[in-house]
Amino acid sequence: MEPTSLLKDDERIDQLYSQDVQIIQSPSCFAFSLDAVLLADFVRPNHRHKLCTVDLCAGNGAIGLFLHKKLGGTFTEVELQPRIADMAKRSVELNGLTDRYRVLNMDIADVFTAVPKDSADVVLCNPPYFPVTAQSQKNPNRYLAIARHEIATNLETVAEQMSGLLKMNGHGYLVHRPDRLTEILTTMQEHRLVPKRIQFIHPKPGRDANMLLLEVIKDGKPGGLKVVPPLVVSGDDGRYLPEVQELLYGQQK
């Protein structure tokens, strides 16, 4: 089947060259961005054949698909918005991964109707970052508003569902904003998710972090949080630094 036959109007195929993955995207909804690539890179490799991974707030499935070589087993992508979930399904098909991936078009609040509690080894989430404001409610692009603002879900629900899905000692991964760090750590721990590893992402040298990556372990031993070296995305000239270039395009010859 020709890849373009899977496209609908106003859609394109983008490629993450480093992982040889193609993703169906639409500029009128939203496209995956660097946070998805960074979260996938932050996940620890695990090639167990029976691994069960769930991606909450999956969007067009980018993060899960970026991990198809790094994680073994099966993936469940959970996305609320029907049009975006449909793009995720077709992206799975485009990459020939229908035997390992399924896409659920549902609210993450209802995930236990389709995925049993305490059944996942890994849970990923790139949630909406921003609390709801009058401005976000009026955003004319509803796709973007729901993806960026806590209109349809929030941090509390993400932590609750992540904890409910994970087996004891299962690993959860989250990308979020540093200005909500205190709230994130408190909320995770209230839901039996013990923070174990954190990385701050800085847009340029000398600039404050604008993103964080967090790994938690369900019912993990308290303490032992590692703050790993920060990642700086771009130089002062705005060009991606080598480490980020490699994540996007693979090793440059």
ZIHUQUI-V67017 format. One record per backbone hydrogen bond with DSSP energy under -1.0 kcal/mol. NH is the residue of the N-H (numbers start at 1). CO is the residue of the C=O. If there is no record, write none. Layout:
nh = {NH,NH}
co = {CO,CO}
This chain:
nh = {5,6,7,12,14,16,18,19,21,23,25,29,36,37,38,39,40,41,42,43,46,51,53,54,55,56,58,61,65,66,68,71,72,74,75,76,77,78,79,85,86,87,88,89,90,91,92,93,94,95,96,97,100,101,102,104,106,110,111,113,114,115,118,119,120,121,122,123,124,125,130,137,138,142,145,146,147,148,149,150,151,158,159,160,161,162,163,164,165,166,167,169,170,171,172,173,174,175,176,180,181,184,185,186,187,188,189,190,191,192,193,194,196,197,198,199,201,202,207,210,211,212,213,214,215,216,217,218,219,220,226,228,231,233,234,235,238,241,245,246,247,248,249,250}
co = {2,3,4,25,23,21,248,16,16,14,12,26,33,33,34,35,36,37,38,39,70,48,74,122,76,124,78,58,61,62,65,67,46,51,100,53,102,55,104,81,82,83,84,85,86,87,88,89,90,91,93,92,97,97,75,77,104,107,108,110,111,111,164,165,165,52,52,171,54,173,148,133,134,140,141,142,143,144,145,130,149,154,155,156,157,158,159,160,161,162,120,218,167,121,216,123,214,125,212,177,178,180,181,182,183,184,185,186,188,189,188,217,215,215,226,213,211,231,204,201,201,176,199,174,197,172,194,170,192,217,196,198,200,202,203,239,235,233,241,242,243,244,245,246}
